[in-house]
Amino acid sequence: MNNLKTTFAGLQLKNPIIISSSGLTNSASKNKKLEEAGAGAIVLKSLFEEQIMLQVEQLQDPTSQYPEGEEYLSGYVRLHHLSEYINLIKESKAVCNIPIIASINCYTNAEWVDFAHKIELAGADALEINILAVQTAPEYKYGEFEQRHIDILSSIKKHVNIPVIVKLGTNLTNPVSLINQLYANGAAAVVLFNRFYQPDINIDKMEYISGEVFSTPADLSTTIRWIGISSAEIDKIDYAASGGIHNGEAIVKAILAGATAVEICSTIYMNGNAIIQDMLGRVESWMYQKGFEHIAQFKGLMNAKTIKGVNMFERTQFLKYFGTKE
């Protein structure tokens, strides 16, 4: 039997499959079933700053003569969401023996320092932060978005001791540079990449609708490109692949590129919890065929450090790829 154990963000995992933050992980009972199905770790459904702030704004009345009352209601909304999340952490920890990773989706560092500390006290094994936003302001200054990642991480790291993981979006000019700064400011790991909301247009009704909710195997290409490059340049931080991980072959590809773990979501929605064992079985089969006994033996074997592989991640390969197409 091959050894599928791996280490991610200082956490010992029985295998590299992490269930990513989603509706799949919003209850202790669901999380227990995911563990029984074979998951190596679970990221709880995110606590969304944007959602909390929207509810707070809806309670505010600019004409109100009782600002103290509005302030009380705003505080209650925040505490209510946090209390529910604390319960989710505690209940999941009570029934699961695998690492439970809390998740907060934020765009400022105002609320999250206190929230992060309480999340740690609740027993979370690690904290994943998501700073997902599209920069569209005409007066935007280059680098502001990246600096926001660093500022939020730094604020949180001053108040928690558990590992902090940063999940990045694809809208970055140079992920390698940012990852380097995140490592310098205490990040234990990064996840590449977060999935944006996919908009579409209904041309009959002429209105915006939701596009494809789930990822596809084709999404893996962007993920392994940047893990392959980043893990070669910044090798002291752990990487998890997210997006396009639909089968065991994708897990192998991600690890070869330099990941130590993967986050999956869409494939479970599409195939059920049983897909976890199918994926792990394929990884074990591949390892046996190639003579690998441990994941560490092939982690990063095909990242950008390999002389023959470096151009596979860079634009010069575009000419070779299309040069034979007529």
N, C-alpha and C positions, 0 to 999 in steps of 0.2 A: 504494500500500500504506500503510495506516495504521500509525502508530508506536505499538506497545503497550508501549514501555519505561516503567518506573516506578521510583520510589525508595521503599524501605521500610526503616526503621531504619538509614538510611545506606547500605544495600546497593543496588547497581544491578541491577535485574531486567529481563530481556528482555521479560517480560510479567507481569501481576499474579497469576498462578496459583502458589501455594505449596502443596506437598503437605504436609498436616499430619501430626503425629507419630502413627504407627500401625504395624501389622504390615506395611503397604505399604513402609515405609522402614527396615526392620530389617536390610538387607544392602546392600552396595555394588552387587551385580549388579542388584537391584531398583531402586536409585536411578539407576543408569546408564540403565536402560530408561525410567524416568520422565522423565529429561532428554531422551532421544531422542524421547519422545512429545510433548515441548513444554513441560514444567514450567519455571517461572521460578526456582524455588528449592525446597529440600527441608528439612523439619524431621525430624530423625532420631527414631526411636522413643525414647520417654522412658526415662531412668534413674529408677526409682521408689524414693524413700527408704523408703516404706512396705513395699515388697517386701523391701528389704535388711534393714530393721529386724526384720521378721517372721522372716527366716531366722536373724538373729542371736539373737533370743529363743528360737527352737527349739533352738539349740545350748547355751543356758544351763541349768545344773542348779543349783537353789538349795541342794542338799545336797552339791555338789561340794567336795572339799577341795583342789582345784587351780584356783583362780581365774586363775592366770597362763595356764594352758592354755586356759581359756575365752576369756580376753582375746585370746590369739593367734588362736584360731579366728574370733572376731568380726572381728578386723582382717583376717584372710585373706578372709572373705566380702566385706567392703567393697572390698578391693583387687582381688578377682577380678572383681566387677561393674564397677568403674571401668576395669580393664584391658581387659575386653571392649568397653566403650564407647569407649575411646580407639582401639582397633583399628578399630571401625566408622567413627569420624570419619576416621582416616587413610586407610582403604581407600576410603571414599566420595570424599574429596578427591582421591585419586589417579586416579580414573576419571571424575569429574564436573567440568565447567567452570562450573557454576552455583553460587550460594551454598549452602553446607551449614550449616544451623542446628542446633546441639545443643539438647537439651531435657532438663530435669530436673523431676521432679514431686516437690515437697517440702512439708513442713508445719512444719519447724523450720529455724533457720539454723545448726545445730550442725555438720553435715557438709559443707555445700555450698560454703563458701568455698574450701576446699582442692580439692574436686572441680571447681569452676568454673575455678580457675586452671589445673588440669591439662587441662581441656577446651580452654581457650584455647591452651595450648602445643601441643596436638595438631593445631591448625590450623582449628578451627571458625570460621566467619565471623561468627557471632553466637550468642547463647545465649537460648533461650526458657525462662522459668520458669513452672511451673504450681503454684498453691497452691490445690488443689481440696479442699474439705472442707465438710461440713455442720455447722453450729453448733447443738448440741442441749442443751448443759449448762444446767441450771436456774440455776446461779450465773453464767452468762455475762454479762460486762459489755459494754455496747454499744460497738462500735468496736474491740474486741480483734482480731477477725478481719482487719479492714482494716489495723490497725497491724502485724499479722504480715506482710502483704504488704510494707509499707514497710521493716520491719526486715530481712527477708530480702534485699530488693533492695539496701538500703544496705550490708549486709555484703558482698554479692557485688561491688558496684560498687567497693569499696575495693581489690579484688584483681584485677580484670580490666579490660582496655581495649577489648575487643570490645563491640559493641552488645548491650544486654540488653533483651529483649522480655518483657513480662508478659502471660500469657494468663489472663483473668479468667473466673470462673464467673458465673452469673446471680443467685446468692444474695447480692446486695449491695443495701443500702437506697438508696445514692446513688453509682452508678458514676462520675459526673462528678467528685465531690469526691475520690474515691480516685485517679482518673486524674490529677487536678491534683497530688496529692501524689507520685504515682509519677514524673511528669515532673520535679517539683522535686528528686527524689532520684536522677535520672539515667536513668530509663527512656527508651529510644530509641523505643519503640513499644508499643502494647497490641493484643491480639487479643480480640475480642468475638464469641462466647463459647465457653468450654470446655463440653463435653457431659458431663453427669452420667450415671452408671450408671442405667439405667431399670428399676426393679423392677416385677414383676407378680406375680399370685397365680393359681396353678392351683387352681380351686375344687373340682375332682374329687379331687385328691390333697391338697388343703389344705396347699400348700407354696409357698414363694417361688420364683419362676423369673425369668429375665432377660426384660425387656421388649424393645421394639424396639431393636435395636443401632444401626441407621442413622438418620441424620437424615432429615427430609422437607422439601420445599420450603416448607411452612408455618412451619418454624422460622426462616426468614429474617426474619419480621416483627419479632421481638424484637431481632434483630441490627441491622437498619437503623434501628429506633427509637432505640437507644442510641448508635449511631454518628452518626446524624443530630443528636442532641442534644449529644453529647460533642464532636464535631468542630467544632461551632459555638462552644462555650464554651472548649475547650482545643485551640487550633488549631496549636500548635507541636510536637505529638507526632504520630507516624504511627499510623494505624489499619488493622487487617486485619479483615475480616469472616470469621467461621467459624460454620457451622451453617446448613443450608438452601441452600447454594450447589450447586445441581445442574445448572445450565445457564448459557449465556452471558448470558441475560437477568438472572439473579441477580447476575452479576458487574457488569453495568451499573448495576443498582439500588444495589449496595453502594458503588460509586464515586460515584454521584450523591449518596448520603447522606454521603460524606466519607471513605471508605476509599481507600487507595492500593494495596491488595492484598487477596487473599482466600485463605483456607486451605480446601482441599477434601480429602475423604476418602471419605465414603459413596458419592458418585456414581462414584468409580473402582471401588470394590468391586462396585457394581451394574452398571456398564457397561464396565469395562475401561479401560486407558490411552488408548484411542482417543478417549474423551470429551473429553480435553484439547484436541485440535485442533478438535473440534466446538464447544466453548465459545469458544475463541479466534476461530474463524471467525464466530460469531454476534456477538461484540463488534465485530470489524472491520466487519461488515456494518452494524451499527447506527451505528457512528461515521461510516461513509461516507454513510449516509442522512441523518444529522443535520449533516454538514459538519464534524465534528471530526477533526483530524489527530493530536492527542496526547491522552493520558489526562488530563493536567493541565488541559486545557481544560474538562472537565466534572466534574472531581473536586469534590464538595461543592456542586454547583449546587443541590441540593435538600436541604441540611441545614437546621437550625433557624434559620439566619441569614436565610433567605428569609421575607419578611413573610407571604406567603400559605401557607407551609408549616409554620410553627411549631406551629399547633394540631393538625396531623396527628400530632404526636408526644406530645400531652398528653391528659389525661383528659377535657377539655371536649369533645373530638371524639366521645366515647362517646355523648353526648346527641344529637348531629347524626346519628351513624351509625344509632342505633336509633330515632330519632324518626320515621322513615318506615316502620318495621316494625310491622305490626298482626297 
